[in-house]
């Protein structure tokens, strides 16, 4: 059994991962289509998959709305990543900063994000900035907590060694702590990237006239259920794609570390 698995090619292993969920999805869609036609369900209640696909093909403005939401989410995520890693580095190297700042980070995560949106809308209007800030806020906590934990996970023996050779604080951070934290950081990125989409969409519920959140609200209020399903499907695909991208980046960085260590 193990020998057969070891001899399988990467293409075969890829098909083994893709084929089962693809078959499961095809069965669900078939049952869904059959049930809608058999029970003659109205389109506003539950549209058939074929109708949803047709709506996807004729939605000319969908790429525009998708691009805006993705831009807001990625900008907020990038802001959270930069601030989160910077603050985590400060927390790890300063007990005063850890005791003074970290409790407020925990409190910020306890506040429902939906309660902050009206306040940011009052302060910054109905443009892109409130959506970006909400995406950043909702992405910030997992990045800070995971990065802090990763920076603290560096091997104590290696830390003692680099301190014994009088390495600077930057050398300790860049050569020991940050590489040790990379698995934690990428794990946080995979979570935070999906959360940033949630933040951007929820922020678009309040006064936006564009974006996938706007499409969700508009299609729901107008009982355009096929368009609602299209918007939800696109959001799901975006979330899965971002998760997969950071998964690939994590593997690429891991391979790079292994290749560097092999000659030693």
Secondary structure as GFF3:
##gff-version 3
##sequence-region A 1 264
A	DSSP	alpha_helix	2	7	.	.	.	ID=ss1
A	DSSP	alpha_helix	10	39	.	.	.	ID=ss2
A	DSSP	alpha_helix	49	58	.	.	.	ID=ss3
A	DSSP	alpha_helix	62	93	.	.	.	ID=ss4
A	DSSP	alpha_helix	95	110	.	.	.	ID=ss5
A	DSSP	alpha_helix	113	124	.	.	.	ID=ss6
A	DSSP	alpha_helix	128	152	.	.	.	ID=ss7
A	DSSP	alpha_helix	156	164	.	.	.	ID=ss8
A	DSSP	alpha_helix	169	172	.	.	.	ID=ss9
A	DSSP	pi_helix	173	177	.	.	.	ID=ss10
A	DSSP	alpha_helix	178	204	.	.	.	ID=ss11
A	DSSP	alpha_helix	212	221	.	.	.	ID=ss12
A	DSSP	alpha_helix	225	262	.	.	.	ID=ss13
###
